[in-house]
């Protein structure tokens, strides 16, 4: 516990600006963990799901295909399910339904990412504010009669400035790494959903062609 007390004392030397900086770090960590968990939950084995859906559709089991998508959930499952809920498996209607579902579900994946973007911007500014207040304190000590005889008071202001600046930059850099990683994961999930939606349209088109060929042969 000694190191924890030392760390606390060290951070306190950064001045009043360390309070909002610590709040930014806590919010950043909490949002990053929550978003990673949410996106991981939304990520499924889409290839296996699409293969199961294809098997059911080729056998004429649309309800079973729909159940597979609803059970899988996630963005891909929701998008495919929105198309399979249509009574008539028309490629154009299915494509519109999937686009609407994707537009509705995508913002859920990006929820609270704007908080991280704000922290990336505001943390260095808070650090800069701490630098300014620290240097003001140091120069104020120098301007007094006792300033030159109290070097520790001067260095205290300089330390406040440096600690606040370092804390702001560390928080911003850590948040930026998490933010970019989350954006990359979201983009990957969206791209995967688009690919699986196109694959479903192709499957429906293939089934339609088979039915037309069967009709021609029977005629």
SULQUI-V880151 format. One line per field, one symbol per residue. phi: phi as a letter, one per 40 degrees, with the letter a starting at -180 (. if undefined). burial: # if it has 24 or more other ideal C-beta (glycine too) atoms within 12 Angstrom, else .. Layout:
# SULQUI-V880151
phi=???
burial=???
This chain:
# SULQUI-V880151
phi=.cccccccccccccgccccccccccccdcccccccccccccccbcccccccccccccccgbcccccccccccfgcccccccccccccbccdccccccccccccccddcccdgcccccccdccccccccccccccccccccccccccdccbcccccccccdccccccccccccccccccccccccccccccccccccccccccccccccccccccccccc
burial=..........#.###.##.###.##.##..##..##.##..###.#..##.###.##....#..##.##..#.#############..#.#..##.##..##..##.###.##.##..##.##########.###.##..#............#.#################.##..##..##.##..##.###.######.##..#............
